[in-house]
Amino acid sequence: MTENKFQKPTIGQLIDKIGLGPTHLRFCLTGGGVWFADGVELSLISSITVAVAHSFQVAPAARAMLVTIVYLGVFFGNLMSGPFGDRYGRRFCLLVSYLSIFTFSMLSSWAPSYASLAVIRFFVGVSFGFGQPVWNALGTEIAPTRWRILINAGSMCLFTVGEVYCFFLVYLDNPYMKNLDWRMLLRQGAMPAALFFVAALFLLHDSPYFLVNWGRKREAQEVLESMQRENFAPELEPVDFQEAAPSEALLDEEAGSDYCSIFTGDLLTTTIIMTYTCFVMNFTYYGTLYAFPNVLPGLAHTASTLTPAMELIVGALWGIPGYMLSVVFGMYYARKPVVKMYCLVVGFSALLFLFGIQTGSSLVWHIGFYAIKAFIDVGYVVVYVYLSEVYPTKLRVTGGSISIAGGRVGSMLAPLVYELITSWTGTYFPFFGIITMLCLANIPLVDLLPFEGSNAMDDSLSSTFESTESYGSIKGATLDRPLRADA
């Protein structure tokens, strides 16, 4: 059966033809700012726990609970973002997220008691948790197929920039992280969210996929025309595209709730395994984000001349090579092997960190420290892009939000596990051992995933395959039809 050469292109084909350009930088700097806010807020609360505990005279468990309650807020924010993002749009949710982050962060700096601070920080967590899955979906939907990894890695780089911004503020306040002015630090950490809100209000567009899905075709065309102009692709005018027939949708509006749909068939397996994968990723990342500010000050005698605050800045900067590696691996390799590789490297790096401390080798524990910071970011980029590829448009934010929210359980548990293990055993070594076991256990589970991501397969490549099966076929390896792993 020959293809009609006058057939309108799909939205995905148009975006691929528009290509990568300045428009994607605008999207990243306005929508992706939610990762910057995430990096600032989570690094900040982990760095000031000792100062807060001293101000309110609370025990170590309560100190850890202050961090955990932020992650609890992120968990609920992730869950809420799914139905809101799929119904009210990506742009609206990001604006709400930015404004809420700024408002609650400022309020927390005036908290008169530990209890009030904990409640307000919970809503800070809800605020940026609300925006993360939404941007994850939007960043994938406006990116050309080949460059999805680059767009997501570029926006997630802002998390590292947020970390550096936070630790620089800490460094300016006290490079040895003693007697920090935590109230002023919280106010300074809130300011970028206000700037991102203003930028997004005037410069951020919604997803053309979302707009078409809700019958707003003209608005979708305007977004694509704007992308086309900014990327200097006038030869594509006028912008028009196919609208998916109702029968092509994976699910119908009347077929039941989005959450029920995600827990059926192959999507059930995908959701369960990816939730565990996100759990391990969050436990590792946010566990070490909490542990390193507590561990590094005690390693001054084995380290270089860098102060603990500067060590944290250097460690955060190692995320940038990690994002670069994620682009290379994500563009030229399938998703699942990259996820397994990241788990293996991070798991053994945690052991290397402990070995360096045990033997008193500054070089060895630095290698483990930097490898954890770099390769965990490889995992984040590839896992989050995979989540946005395996769910169809109508369920993209909801599907991704469930796995991301489930992963937040790991970030909630990590500070408590660290404090409890350290209190019981007198050492943090078992905590890093748990990280190693979780990472290694994740590797065989990845092989059970029924779908492979779209990877670099565009329409011209997929047209070389003859299979035309329904959802999950090789030819349908697009945002709405991921590639079956067994195809």
NUVEXPA-751817 format. One line per field, with one value per residue (C-alpha): x, y, z; residue number from 1; chain. Coordinates in steps of 0.02 Angstrom, whole numbers. Example, Ala and Ser with C-alpha at 12.3 -4.5 7.8 and 13.67 -1.06 7.14 Angstrom:
u: c(615	684)
v: c(-225	-53)
w: c(390	357)
resi: c(1	2)
chain: c(A	A)
***
This chain:
u: c(0	79	75	-22	111	-17	-61	-40	105	76	122	276	332	310	412	548	551	555	709	811	838	813	631	685	804	656	552	694	728	545	467	625	651	551	709	811	687	693	883	883	748	803	988	946	837	969	1105	1015	942	1076	1048	859	874	983	858	709	804	744	820	907	751	648	787	775	585	594	675	560	405	463	477	305	241	330	244	71	119	174	10	-94	0	-59	-245	-218	-81	-182	-341	-289	-127	60	83	-52	20	197	136	46	202	319	204	173	358	397	250	276	466	453	324	436	575	462	403	392	407	467	289	240	401	367	189	244	389	265	177	343	366	190	228	378	317	165	273	400	295	212	377	438	292	302	490	468	317	400	567	615	627	816	840	721	866	958	806	773	958	972	825	883	1051	956	939	1129	1133	1007	1117	1268	1166	1112	1285	1358	1236	1288	1471	1446	1355	1484	1602	1619	1428	1424	1287	1201	1071	939	799	895	950	768	722	868	822	644	688	726	550	476	588	539	355	371	470	345	196	256	362	300	182	76	101	28	-13	-117	-204	-256	-312	-435	-500	-396	-316	-294	-197	-88	-53	-3	120	196	205	294	418	443	481	603	695	701	603	488	479	357	218	72	73	-58	-62	-162	-277	-277	-438	-532	-500	-312	-318	-262	-405	-569	-636	-776	-664	-632	-514	-337	-267	-365	-310	-127	-141	-196	-104	73	56	34	203	283	210	263	442	466	396	529	661	611	610	791	842	762	826	1001	1001	910	986	1160	1101	1057	1207	1350	1324	1332	1476	1595	1631	1701	1816	1914	2069	2072	2019	2106	2111	1929	1803	1649	1538	1659	1666	1477	1487	1618	1514	1359	1457	1497	1315	1352	1467	1332	1201	1322	1346	1158	1142	1272	1202	1023	1049	1148	1088	920	846	849	1036	1077	967	1055	1225	1184	1124	1285	1401	1311	1299	1485	1528	1441	1556	1706	1660	1658	1820	1909	1850	1897	2072	2096	2120	2056	2076	1969	1824	1825	1808	1661	1583	1599	1542	1382	1345	1377	1295	1139	1100	1121	987	869	873	850	719	613	622	573	421	364	384	290	124	6	-37	-198	-107	68	72	-35	68	233	169	125	300	381	268	304	488	466	435	621	665	550	628	810	841	753	846	1011	978	911	1052	1182	1105	1093	1262	1365	1417	1341	1424	1266	1168	1281	1275	1085	1106	1218	1094	946	1040	1098	924	854	958	864	695	734	741	559	495	378	423	583	583	568	756	819	689	600	465	587	673	515	444	575	488	342	255	96	31	-68	0	177	223	394	325	229	381	320	258	91	158	316	424	388	544	505	467)
v: c(0	161	318	469	598	737	673	802	772	728	850	744	753	942	961	851	961	1121	1048	1101	1287	1444	1402	1252	1360	1472	1323	1257	1424	1454	1282	1193	1321	1205	1098	1250	1282	1098	1102	1259	1206	1027	1070	1213	1116	978	1107	1205	1061	1077	1265	1241	1103	1217	1361	1257	1133	973	798	720	620	781	862	725	736	917	857	707	815	917	756	705	867	829	659	737	872	740	647	805	860	711	746	935	933	821	923	1105	1108	1107	1297	1330	1202	1271	1448	1385	1291	1441	1559	1434	1396	1580	1612	1465	1480	1660	1615	1476	1601	1686	1525	1554	1370	1201	1140	1290	1277	1093	1130	1270	1169	1031	1152	1205	1022	1013	1168	1107	927	993	1060	921	789	927	994	816	791	964	953	790	848	1002	916	837	648	642	783	733	678	842	949	853	848	1035	1075	955	1043	1183	1071	1070	1258	1272	1164	1272	1430	1359	1302	1468	1557	1439	1472	1659	1641	1522	1412	1290	1277	1329	1442	1472	1611	1491	1619	1732	1583	1529	1704	1709	1535	1589	1732	1630	1554	1728	1767	1605	1642	1810	1732	1590	1708	1802	1676	1498	1411	1259	1089	1073	891	946	1084	969	835	961	1024	1184	1154	1338	1371	1220	1289	1456	1370	1273	1430	1521	1377	1379	1566	1558	1412	1501	1369	1473	1337	1240	1370	1353	1242	1106	928	769	753	578	485	437	253	281	342	215	259	350	483	363	212	252	356	389	304	143	142	152	-2	-118	-230	-186	-16	-102	-188	-28	76	-46	-68	117	163	53	126	302	246	188	344	459	362	370	550	633	515	569	749	738	632	725	891	789	675	793	910	759	715	878	787	672	800	935	1115	1140	1184	1072	1201	1210	1020	1020	1149	1047	890	975	1034	852	838	936	801	679	770	774	586	562	652	540	379	431	477	324	185	114	171	9	-29	148	132	-31	48	196	77	-25	126	215	55	22	206	204	60	154	306	199	111	277	336	171	174	360	389	560	517	360	434	587	473	383	549	627	468	462	645	622	456	479	623	506	398	543	606	437	373	531	536	352	390	525	408	253	337	411	596	583	494	563	676	558	404	489	571	403	333	496	511	331	370	511	382	346	528	534	380	420	556	454	296	392	465	303	195	322	329	139	92	249	253	299	152	41	181	181	-9	0	114	-15	-157	-57	-7	-183	-255	-132	-202	-367	-279	-162	-313	-351	-186	-224	-66	15	204	293	328	413	330	461	435	412	272	190	186	57	-71	-168	-208	-106	-181	-72	7	-49	-89	-54	63	155	200	376	475	386	215	160	20	-150	-225	-394	-326)
w: c(0	-57	48	-17	-52	-24	148	286	405	587	726	763	581	580	740	665	509	611	694	842	867	972	1009	1112	1213	1254	1310	1418	1502	1542	1572	1626	1764	1877	1887	1942	2081	2129	2139	2246	2369	2397	2414	2529	2650	2660	2698	2834	2937	3072	3086	3093	3223	3329	3316	3370	3481	3395	3388	3235	3188	3183	3083	2952	2957	2900	2739	2723	2736	2586	2486	2548	2474	2311	2310	2320	2197	2071	2090	2070	1916	1814	1797	1802	1669	1552	1574	1599	1501	1530	1533	1664	1784	1767	1805	1960	2011	1998	2090	2230	2253	2277	2393	2511	2511	2568	2700	2769	2804	2933	3017	3206	3255	3195	3166	3061	2961	2926	2866	2750	2680	2640	2524	2449	2402	2329	2226	2129	2128	2035	1894	1863	1770	1671	1606	1575	1456	1376	1347	1253	1154	1081	1043	876	894	882	1006	1147	1256	1227	1271	1431	1479	1446	1558	1694	1691	1774	1927	1939	1914	2054	2165	2128	2161	2329	2384	2327	2442	2581	2542	2552	2718	2796	2694	2840	2854	3036	3109	2942	2930	2865	2857	2740	2636	2612	2550	2430	2368	2331	2212	2054	2056	2041	1892	1805	1834	1745	1602	1580	1588	1434	1339	1370	1249	1282	1199	1023	1064	1214	1118	976	1098	1171	1004	999	829	784	944	908	734	810	926	782	674	816	833	645	640	785	705	535	439	326	194	303	290	302	455	447	509	527	674	748	718	876	840	850	1028	1154	1270	1255	1373	1423	1448	1632	1735	1679	1833	1802	1620	1666	1776	1636	1513	1462	1542	1711	1696	1635	1777	1914	1853	1816	1987	2069	1953	2005	2187	2175	2081	2210	2360	2289	2231	2374	2501	2449	2434	2618	2669	2584	2678	2838	2787	2698	2845	2936	2792	2795	2858	2705	2575	2479	2538	2483	2616	2635	2548	2401	2392	2373	2233	2140	2165	2096	1943	1903	1856	1697	1622	1677	1573	1426	1439	1445	1278	1197	1270	1240	1058	1005	1120	1169	1334	1432	1416	1472	1626	1672	1646	1761	1898	1887	1892	2034	2137	2128	2150	2319	2371	2301	2406	2563	2517	2495	2666	2749	2675	2700	2513	2463	2278	2290	2387	2274	2121	2202	2254	2081	1991	2094	2056	1870	1830	1933	1815	1666	1746	1777	1598	1513	1636	1625	1435	1431	1541	1420	1270	1328	1374	1243	1237	1338	1479	1463	1616	1719	1677	1709	1868	1947	1925	1975	2128	2177	2161	2286	2420	2403	2430	2583	2662	2624	2757	2891	2844	2849	3021	3096	3029	3083	3257	3276	3204	3234	3051	2883	2793	2793	2711	2558	2558	2543	2392	2309	2338	2272	2114	2075	2106	1978	1835	1800	1818	1672	1555	1597	1527	1379	1281	1221	1202	1035	1043	884	771	666	535	392	485	548	372	325	435	365	529	552	714	831	991	1018	837	764	633	767	872	903	1053	1037	988	1080	1014	1087	1166	1088	913)
resi: c(1	2	3	4	5	6	7	8	9	10	11	12	13	14	15	16	17	18	19	20	21	22	23	24	25	26	27	28	29	30	31	32	33	34	35	36	37	38	39	40	41	42	43	44	45	46	47	48	49	50	51	52	53	54	55	56	57	58	59	60	61	62	63	64	65	66	67	68	69	70	71	72	73	74	75	76	77	78	79	80	81	82	83	84	85	86	87	88	89	90	91	92	93	94	95	96	97	98	99	100	101	102	103	104	105	106	107	108	109	110	111	112	113	114	115	116	117	118	119	120	121	122	123	124	125	126	127	128	129	130	131	132	133	134	135	136	137	138	139	140	141	142	143	144	145	146	147	148	149	150	151	152	153	154	155	156	157	158	159	160	161	162	163	164	165	166	167	168	169	170	171	172	173	174	175	176	177	178	179	180	181	182	183	184	185	186	187	188	189	190	191	192	193	194	195	196	197	198	199	200	201	202	203	204	205	206	207	208	209	210	211	212	213	214	215	216	217	218	219	220	221	222	223	224	225	226	227	228	229	230	231	232	233	234	235	236	237	238	239	240	241	242	243	244	245	246	247	248	249	250	251	252	253	254	255	256	257	258	259	260	261	262	263	264	265	266	267	268	269	270	271	272	273	274	275	276	277	278	279	280	281	282	283	284	285	286	287	288	289	290	291	292	293	294	295	296	297	298	299	300	301	302	303	304	305	306	307	308	309	310	311	312	313	314	315	316	317	318	319	320	321	322	323	324	325	326	327	328	329	330	331	332	333	334	335	336	337	338	339	340	341	342	343	344	345	346	347	348	349	350	351	352	353	354	355	356	357	358	359	360	361	362	363	364	365	366	367	368	369	370	371	372	373	374	375	376	377	378	379	380	381	382	383	384	385	386	387	388	389	390	391	392	393	394	395	396	397	398	399	400	401	402	403	404	405	406	407	408	409	410	411	412	413	414	415	416	417	418	419	420	421	422	423	424	425	426	427	428	429	430	431	432	433	434	435	436	437	438	439	440	441	442	443	444	445	446	447	448	449	450	451	452	453	454	455	456	457	458	459	460	461	462	463	464	465	466	467	468	469	470	471	472	473	474	475	476	477	478	479	480	481	482	483	484	485	486	487)
chain: c(A	A	A	A	A	A	A	A	A	A	A	A	A	A	A	A	A	A	A	A	A	A	A	A	A	A	A	A	A	A	A	A	A	A	A	A	A	A	A	A	A	A	A	A	A	A	A	A	A	A	A	A	A	A	A	A	A	A	A	A	A	A	A	A	A	A	A	A	A	A	A	A	A	A	A	A	A	A	A	A	A	A	A	A	A	A	A	A	A	A	A	A	A	A	A	A	A	A	A	A	A	A	A	A	A	A	A	A	A	A	A	A	A	A	A	A	A	A	A	A	A	A	A	A	A	A	A	A	A	A	A	A	A	A	A	A	A	A	A	A	A	A	A	A	A	A	A	A	A	A	A	A	A	A	A	A	A	A	A	A	A	A	A	A	A	A	A	A	A	A	A	A	A	A	A	A	A	A	A	A	A	A	A	A	A	A	A	A	A	A	A	A	A	A	A	A	A	A	A	A	A	A	A	A	A	A	A	A	A	A	A	A	A	A	A	A	A	A	A	A	A	A	A	A	A	A	A	A	A	A	A	A	A	A	A	A	A	A	A	A	A	A	A	A	A	A	A	A	A	A	A	A	A	A	A	A	A	A	A	A	A	A	A	A	A	A	A	A	A	A	A	A	A	A	A	A	A	A	A	A	A	A	A	A	A	A	A	A	A	A	A	A	A	A	A	A	A	A	A	A	A	A	A	A	A	A	A	A	A	A	A	A	A	A	A	A	A	A	A	A	A	A	A	A	A	A	A	A	A	A	A	A	A	A	A	A	A	A	A	A	A	A	A	A	A	A	A	A	A	A	A	A	A	A	A	A	A	A	A	A	A	A	A	A	A	A	A	A	A	A	A	A	A	A	A	A	A	A	A	A	A	A	A	A	A	A	A	A	A	A	A	A	A	A	A	A	A	A	A	A	A	A	A	A	A	A	A	A	A	A	A	A	A	A	A	A	A	A	A	A	A	A	A	A	A	A	A	A	A	A	A	A	A	A	A	A	A	A	A	A	A	A	A	A	A	A	A	A	A	A	A	A	A	A	A	A	A	A	A	A	A	A	A	A	A	A	A	A	A	A	A	A	A	A	A	A	A	A	A	A	A	A	A	A	A	A	A)
***
